[in-house]
């Protein structure tokens, strides 16, 4: 039976407060990446990041004013409301550290104000390339299975055919 995967995206463009661009750059540079990323704390996150946009450009590539922006974008499984609530609960320090340098940011502690801020600065998703239909959980299980298979392959030459078959059944055939 196939499982329907609901994937969603968030794209927020928040104006950086006057005179705070350099501090924001330092904060964003210190945010851990990979498994230590604050976005990895929410298991349904496929991808999320902060990007500092020095200024917006018009159709001819010319800057529109001198204002900088913080782009906050994410792709995740499930409902947007649930993901926003989880990221606020699990990554408040990093969210507040970065978005706290943006005009009018209320903090993540007040769920209603936080959500309203994201909604107000949401620029929509022009397109999102998600070339898979698996949930984050299923992707992680597949990667674990791949690791197990590689470990078994590395040991296979030292096993008899019966031992290899038993090992395959016990480690990989189930689930």
Beta strands, then each sheet from edge to edge (+ up, - down):
strand 1: 7-15
strand 2: 45-53
strand 3: 56-57
strand 4: 63-64
strand 5: 69-77
sheet 1: 1+ 5- 2+
sheet 2: 3+ 4-
end
